[in-house]
């Protein structure tokens, strides 16, 4: 199994765990755990493959669904042991984002040969599952949190493409990009790193537009 294959399974499993943790916070039954775990685990990769026009990964290889289900069941029986499930959810999401962001860039580059498409696929793959999870579970969206999120996935994807362009081998490029993406997202969680926010005057009231 290659380093990028490992990143793929790590991303799926950890995203599934975050979906199951969200289900635990909502006190859902085991079916709710399985559903949220699967949707979160395979959501980003599914959209990526549909956009790229390639066979959807979990349809071609059913083991991914087994990984999601096993992860969800494990969380169902152990979530009550955790003191802060939402904090763990955010950190698992960070690791999954880094892993899946790099894998998305790898697959985008492999299928299209385009650095631009690869970076876009890394961002999409690394973030879409977490966004789906938050919408379905009615959790505060990670996308709307102030600290860096999407930019961390972009950083990992960009680093992978750049390292491959410089002639680095697959293990070095994937590993280095993963560490960088995780460092950016982890720093955002630990230290509140943010990008400059848009600042402007308040919009004009409707009556002034008449």
Secondary structure, DSSP 4 states (H G I P E B T S, - for coil): --HHHHHHHHHHHHHHHHHHHHHHHTT--HHHHHHHHHHHHHHHHHHHHHHHTS--HHHH-THHHHHHHHHHHHHHHHGGG-S-HHHHHHHHHHHHHHHHHHHHHHHHHHHH--HHHHHHHHHHHHHHHHHHHHHHHTPPPGGGSSS-SHHHHHHHHHHHHHHHHTT--HHHHHHHHHHHHHHHHHHHHHH---PPPP--PPPPPGGGG-
